[in-house]
Amino acid sequence: MEIEYQLGEEDLLAFSEYHVAHSTPNRDVRRRKTYGYAVLLAVFGLILLLFGGTALAISFLVLGPPWIVYWPWRVKQVQRRQLLARYREAKNPALDVPVVLGVDGEGVTCVTSTSQSRMSFAAVQRVADTPDHVFVYLGPEQAFIVPRRRVSRGDVDIFVQELRNRTGAPS
């Protein structure tokens, strides 16, 4: 069973955003920096309200709620900009070239115009299925990215089912 597709920068960004949103360590850090700083601002505001000037205390108390909205948005923008810069600097050879991802009796193969690799089924840790992409995780932060809308040959759903049957990988 094989599928053929092309990767674009937006697919790499989609994987990064999915991974950051669904990775437990990333989620914990994001929560701590979002809500922790908001609580810290509120505590400073209360201390200043009790011992200092009212205007400064109110400004600290008012900064907490906007921080909860602003910080996740800002982090996402910075991550997108850094990721694009990293991929453009590396001149990633996997972008905008046909990629053939296959499942056979021995494992998973990935063939591009510049490289070829074969992984055993044991290397597949999990398969994450979203409406727009399929991410076949091979490590904590490494995955084959399959954009559903750019598949030119093969059926993604049948491929994913075959991969899950052979690997027993969780979703």
ChimeraX attribute file (.defattr): number of C-alpha atoms within 10 A of each C-alpha:
attribute: neighborCount
match mode: 1-to-1
recipient: residues
	/A:1	16
	/A:2	17
	/A:3	19
	/A:4	20
	/A:5	20
	/A:6	21
	/A:7	18
	/A:8	13
	/A:9	14
	/A:10	12
	/A:11	19
	/A:12	19
	/A:13	16
	/A:14	17
	/A:15	21
	/A:16	17
	/A:17	14
	/A:18	15
	/A:19	19
	/A:20	17
	/A:21	13
	/A:22	11
	/A:23	12
	/A:24	11
	/A:25	10
	/A:26	13
	/A:27	13
	/A:28	11
	/A:29	11
	/A:30	17
	/A:31	13
	/A:32	13
	/A:33	15
	/A:34	19
	/A:35	16
	/A:36	15
	/A:37	17
	/A:38	21
	/A:39	17
	/A:40	14
	/A:41	21
	/A:42	21
	/A:43	16
	/A:44	16
	/A:45	25
	/A:46	17
	/A:47	14
	/A:48	18
	/A:49	17
	/A:50	11
	/A:51	10
	/A:52	12
	/A:53	12
	/A:54	14
	/A:55	12
	/A:56	14
	/A:57	21
	/A:58	16
	/A:59	13
	/A:60	21
	/A:61	21
	/A:62	15
	/A:63	15
	/A:64	22
	/A:65	15
	/A:66	10
	/A:67	18
	/A:68	18
	/A:69	11
	/A:70	12
	/A:71	17
	/A:72	14
	/A:73	11
	/A:74	12
	/A:75	12
	/A:76	14
	/A:77	12
	/A:78	11
	/A:79	15
	/A:80	18
	/A:81	12
	/A:82	12
	/A:83	16
	/A:84	16
	/A:85	12
	/A:86	12
	/A:87	14
	/A:88	12
	/A:89	9
	/A:90	9
	/A:91	10
	/A:92	11
	/A:93	12
	/A:94	16
	/A:95	17
	/A:96	12
	/A:97	14
	/A:98	17
	/A:99	22
	/A:100	20
	/A:101	23
	/A:102	18
	/A:103	21
	/A:104	13
	/A:105	9
	/A:106	11
	/A:107	17
	/A:108	22
	/A:109	16
	/A:110	18
	/A:111	16
	/A:112	17
	/A:113	11
	/A:114	9
	/A:115	10
	/A:116	12
	/A:117	10
	/A:118	15
	/A:119	14
	/A:120	13
	/A:121	20
	/A:122	13
	/A:123	16
	/A:124	22
	/A:125	18
	/A:126	20
	/A:127	22
	/A:128	18
	/A:129	15
	/A:130	11
	/A:131	8
	/A:132	12
	/A:133	19
	/A:134	20
	/A:135	22
	/A:136	23
	/A:137	19
	/A:138	17
	/A:139	11
	/A:140	10
	/A:141	11
	/A:142	12
	/A:143	19
	/A:144	15
	/A:145	20
	/A:146	25
	/A:147	23
	/A:148	19
	/A:149	12
	/A:150	16
	/A:151	18
	/A:152	13
	/A:153	11
	/A:154	16
	/A:155	14
	/A:156	20
	/A:157	12
	/A:158	13
	/A:159	17
	/A:160	19
	/A:161	12
	/A:162	15
	/A:163	23
	/A:164	18
	/A:165	10
	/A:166	17
	/A:167	19
	/A:168	15
	/A:169	18
	/A:170	10
	/A:171	12
